[in-house]
Amino acid sequence: MVTLKDIARQAGVSIMTVSRVMNDQQGKVSSQTAEKVRRIAEEMGYIPNSSARSLAARSSKIIAVILRDEPAVNPLEIPYNSAFLGRIIRILPAYGYSIMVHFVKDFSDITFWLKSWNAQGAVFLGIFDREIRQIRSDNQIPLIFTDSYSNVRRIDNVGIDDYRGGQLAAECFLSHGHTCLAFAGPISTGVISERLQGFSDALQSAGHPLSREQTHAFPDRSAEEILRTILKSDPRPTGLFVTSDDFAAEFYSAAAKCRISIPKDLSLIGFDDFPISKTLVPPLTTIRQDIDEKARQTCRILLDRLKNPGSPTENLCLDVALTERKSVKECNP
């Protein structure tokens, strides 16, 4: 492996001079010497040690993206995480930043990794509401959260109108004549609780309240188990709101096993409007969130905080919209 010492010997300069050139400290080395050092480094096949440069530099140009590590699933197998991260990785390098992705099991891991890599800022994907206060206390760099419903004031956060998404799902079902409905999702999280509340409130206002018996914890119970419960219900729901498109796809598979036809026997609405929603048969009606815009706004706030550390915090709530396809049948007479 080629070292700074090797380059210095070949160029006839000090190791400090080579280090300054490699770290773009232009004012301390003449342009002629800098050009010579870079040429020799390239000819010798020098590969910079990014982590060492990060630790040595005041500005590491590293942005950490922190995801909650769930034991049962690879976080990057979750379509939302992959889509959001992919967009972040396309935006920030254009501004000279490198991305470090790390999965954490416990909030105490966060500070360790941020300081180990000398990260200049961090973006959080997933639910960190219970730890936000401690994370902020331990780290004085810009921290941008996504989809947070924390009661901690003055945090930078970019989310969507989850409550409105639930309302739109209910309104779609009602407009097609469905009045007995069910809900399935991981209701312990703030994001899903908001979707459930919007769904329930809209049904309540229309005079068709969502029963507790038809509020199903998924994936605590399997899609097949939930569908079999729905089949045995009296009255039997004619529509099911599922809180993500990838979860909805599991209900499509379970429906085939249970010999349930979508939408003839049960109508379905998802959430996110991922590509899979178009390829399911029939194509899935869903609530669309603009993940590209969400990532752009997250990066914009982060870059602003890096440039102006004292600027006011921002808590954005982006709109959602109904994308209607073929998974909700008409029940009106």
C-alpha positions, 0 to 999 in steps of 0.5 A: 500500500502506498503511503504519504511517506512514499509520495513525499520521498518520490516528490522530494517534499515533507510528509506534512506537505503531502498531507496538506495537498491530500487534505486540500489545504491549498493555501499552505502549498504552492500550486506547482508543488501541489500539482506535482504531489497529486501527479506522483500520488496518482502514478503510484496508485495512492488510495486515501484513507477516508476514515483517517482523514475524517478524524484528522480534519475539522470538517470530515464531509461525512454525513451519517444515516442512522437506521434502527436495526430490527433483529427480524429484518434487514433494514434495507429490505424495507422498501421505504428505507431503500427508496429514501436512502437511495435518494439521499445518496444521490443528493448529498455527494453533489455537495461534497459529502460522503455518506456513512450508513449504520444500523443501531440497536441502542441509542448509546451506539449512535454517539459512539459511531458519530464521534468515531467517524467524526460525522459532520451531521446525521439523518435518522430513518425510523422511530427514535422518539424515545431517545431524541432528547438524549441523542441531542444532548450527546451530539452537537452536530446537525441532526435531522429526524424523519417521521418523528412524533416526539414531544421534544420541541425544537428538533429538525424533522421532515414527515408527512401528514399521516393523519390525512392519509388515514382520512383519505383511505376512509373517504375512498372506501366510503365513496364506494359504498363501504361502511364496515371496514377493518385496519391492519398495521403496527399500531405501536408507532406514532406514524401508524397511530396517526394513520389509524386515528385519521382513518377512525375519525373519518369513519366516526364522522360518517356514522360508521365507526371502526370497531376495536375488533377490526383493528388488527395488529400486523405483523404481530398476527399474520396476514392469513390469520387476520383475513380468517378473522375477518371472514368469520366476523359478523358483520363482515368487513368489506374493506381493509386499510393496510399501512404500507404497500409491502404489507398489502402485498402480504395480504394479497398472498394470504387472500389467495390461500384463503380463497378471497378475491380482491376486490370482489370479496374484500377491497384493499387500500395500502400506503406509500405508492411504491412500484409494487402497488402497480404490479399487484393483481389487481393494481393496488389503490394506495395513499401516495407519499412523495419520498423524493421530495421528503429526501430533498427537504431533509437534505435542504434542512441539513445543508442549511444547518451545516452552513448556518448552525444558529438557524431556526429548526424546521418541522415540515409536514408534507402532503399525501394523496390518494392514488386510485387503482383497481383494488376497491370495488363499488358497493353502492346500489 
